[in-house]
Amino acid sequence: MSETMIPYLLFVLPGVLMLFLLTRLVKILRQRRVLKYVDPMWAMDLMGRVRQLKVRGMEEDAVLLVQDEIGMDEDTARSWVRCV
């Protein structure tokens, strides 16, 4: 049975690796696109969501939100959340 699994693993593992790399590349490109152009309405919406999280005492969630939405590194996102 293990001999029949080897060909499948030779095709599945590189496929999974390529899918992972492709999703990382899309995320990086999306973050760069967002940093180049930020829609004012979208920025106000993001600031409102960050303020709501801060009021609820969920500052770490606000930092993660900023990191995911804008692509900032953790220290910059934390500083930005403190300023909002």
C-alpha positions as CSV (number, residue, x, y, z in Angstrom):
1,M,0.0,0.0,0.0
2,S,2.8,2.4,0.7
3,E,4.2,1.8,-2.8
4,T,1.0,3.1,-4.3
5,M,1.0,6.2,-2.1
6,I,4.4,7.4,-3.2
7,P,3.3,8.7,-6.7
8,Y,0.3,10.5,-5.1
9,L,2.6,12.2,-2.6
10,L,5.0,13.2,-5.4
11,F,2.1,15.1,-7.0
12,V,0.1,16.3,-4.0
13,L,2.9,17.7,-1.9
14,P,4.3,20.0,-4.6
15,G,0.7,21.0,-5.5
16,V,0.0,22.0,-1.8
17,L,3.3,23.9,-1.7
18,M,2.5,25.8,-4.9
19,L,-1.0,26.7,-3.5
20,F,0.6,27.9,-0.3
21,L,3.1,30.1,-2.1
22,L,0.5,31.4,-4.5
23,T,-1.8,32.5,-1.6
24,R,1.2,34.2,0.1
25,L,2.0,36.0,-3.1
26,V,-1.6,37.2,-3.6
27,K,-1.6,38.5,0.0
28,I,1.6,40.4,-0.5
29,L,0.5,41.9,-3.7
30,R,-2.9,42.9,-2.2
31,Q,-1.1,44.6,0.7
32,R,1.1,46.6,-1.6
33,R,-1.9,47.6,-3.6
34,V,-3.7,48.9,-0.5
35,L,-0.6,50.8,0.7
36,K,-0.3,52.6,-2.7
37,Y,-3.9,53.8,-2.7
38,V,-6.2,54.1,0.3
39,D,-9.8,55.0,-0.3
40,P,-10.9,57.7,2.2
41,M,-14.2,56.0,2.9
42,W,-12.4,52.7,3.5
43,A,-9.9,54.4,5.8
44,M,-12.7,56.0,7.9
45,D,-14.4,52.6,8.1
46,L,-11.1,51.0,9.3
47,M,-10.6,53.8,11.9
48,G,-14.1,53.3,13.2
49,R,-13.6,49.6,13.6
50,V,-10.3,50.2,15.4
51,R,-11.9,52.7,17.7
52,Q,-14.7,50.2,18.5
53,L,-12.2,47.5,19.4
54,K,-10.2,49.9,21.5
55,V,-13.3,51.0,23.4
56,R,-14.2,47.3,24.1
57,G,-10.6,46.8,25.4
58,M,-9.6,44.6,22.5
59,E,-6.5,46.5,21.4
60,E,-4.6,43.4,20.3
61,D,-7.5,42.5,18.0
62,A,-7.3,46.1,16.6
63,V,-3.6,45.6,15.9
64,L,-4.3,42.3,14.1
65,L,-7.1,44.0,12.1
66,V,-4.7,46.8,11.0
67,Q,-2.0,44.2,10.1
68,D,-4.4,42.2,8.0
69,E,-6.1,45.2,6.3
70,I,-3.1,47.4,5.5
71,G,-0.2,45.0,5.8
72,M,1.8,47.0,8.4
73,D,4.3,45.3,10.6
74,E,3.3,44.6,14.2
75,D,5.2,47.6,15.8
76,T,3.9,50.1,13.3
77,A,0.4,48.8,13.6
78,R,0.5,48.9,17.3
79,S,1.7,52.5,17.2
80,W,-1.0,53.4,14.7
81,V,-3.7,51.8,16.9
82,R,-2.5,53.8,19.9
83,C,-2.7,57.0,17.9
84,V,-6.3,56.4,16.7
